[in-house]
Amino acid sequence: MKFIVWLIRVLVFVLLLVLAFANTQPATLNFVGGFVWTAPLIMIGLAFFVVGLLAGLASSIPAMFRLRLENGRLKRELRVARETPVVVEEPPLPPLI
């Protein structure tokens, strides 16, 4: 199964590499404020991919810290629960008649 997954990954990589080499013609992006960027189309695509990747990572940082704090709290609670002796209560005796 792992072989099939790696085969699919390699095929997708080769397909994207061929697509990248086929799109080397220059493209121009006009931004607000008169800024113009002229670069090969693949470079523009790669730049936007990297910006999206960084934005996704930055948006996951608060959740990651929150989960680490909760994990630490739960580990402390587990350590306290393991150190606390368990009190076994005797069941009540039946009434004597």
LODOTOR-885334 format. One line per 10 residues: number of its first residue (from 1); their letters; for each residue z, y, x of C-alpha. Coordinates in nm, 2 decimals. Last residue first. Layout:
NUM	a	Z Y X  ... .
//
This chain:
97	ilpplppeev	6.22 -0.83 -3.28  6.14 -0.71 -2.94  5.85 -0.47 -2.93  5.57 -0.56 -2.70  5.60 -0.43 -2.35  5.39 -0.13 -2.26  5.11 -0.19 -2.01  5.22 -0.12 -1.65  5.07 0.19 -1.51  4.87 0.16 -1.19 .
87	vvpteravrl	4.90 0.48 -0.99  4.60 0.52 -0.75  4.69 0.69 -0.43  4.51 1.02 -0.36  4.31 0.99 -0.04  3.99 0.86 -0.21  4.00 1.14 -0.47  4.06 1.40 -0.21  3.76 1.28 -0.01  3.55 1.27 -0.32 .
77	erklrgnelr	3.64 1.62 -0.42  3.56 1.74 -0.07  3.22 1.56 -0.08  3.15 1.72 -0.42  3.22 2.07 -0.29  3.00 2.01 0.01  2.72 1.89 -0.21  2.76 2.19 -0.44  2.73 2.43 -0.15  2.43 2.24 -0.02 .
67	lrfmapissa	2.27 2.25 -0.37  2.32 2.63 -0.39  2.18 2.68 -0.04  1.86 2.48 -0.14  1.83 2.66 -0.47  1.84 3.00 -0.29  1.58 2.89 -0.03  1.33 2.75 -0.28  1.16 3.09 -0.34  1.11 3.15 0.03 .
57	lgallgvvff	0.95 2.81 0.08  0.70 2.88 -0.21  0.62 3.23 -0.08  0.56 3.08 0.27  0.32 2.82 0.14  0.14 3.07 -0.07  0.10 3.30 0.23  -0.03 3.00 0.43  -0.28 2.90 0.17  -0.40 3.27 0.14 .
47	algimilpat	-0.46 3.28 0.51  -0.64 2.94 0.51  -0.87 3.06 0.24  -0.95 3.38 0.42  -1.00 3.18 0.74  -1.24 2.94 0.56  -1.44 3.23 0.42  -1.51 3.37 0.77  -1.36 3.72 0.81  -1.41 4.07 0.68 .
37	wvfggvfnlt	-1.10 4.25 0.56  -1.12 4.59 0.40  -0.82 4.83 0.33  -0.92 5.11 0.11  -0.59 5.16 -0.05  -0.61 4.85 -0.27  -0.78 4.56 -0.10  -1.15 4.48 -0.05  -1.21 4.13 0.08  -1.53 4.06 0.27 .
27	apqtnafalv	-1.67 3.72 0.34  -1.84 3.59 0.65  -2.03 3.26 0.65  -1.82 2.97 0.79  -1.81 2.77 0.47  -1.97 2.44 0.56  -1.72 2.39 0.85  -1.43 2.42 0.60  -1.59 2.18 0.35  -1.64 1.92 0.62 .
17	lllvfvlvri	-1.27 1.96 0.72  -1.16 1.94 0.36  -1.35 1.61 0.31  -1.22 1.48 0.64  -0.86 1.56 0.53  -0.91 1.41 0.19  -1.05 1.09 0.35  -0.76 1.07 0.59  -0.51 1.11 0.31  -0.68 0.84 0.10 .
7	lwvifkm	-0.67 0.60 0.40  -0.31 0.68 0.46  -0.22 0.60 0.10  -0.43 0.28 0.11  -0.26 0.17 0.43  0.08 0.24 0.28  0.00 0.00 0.00 .
//
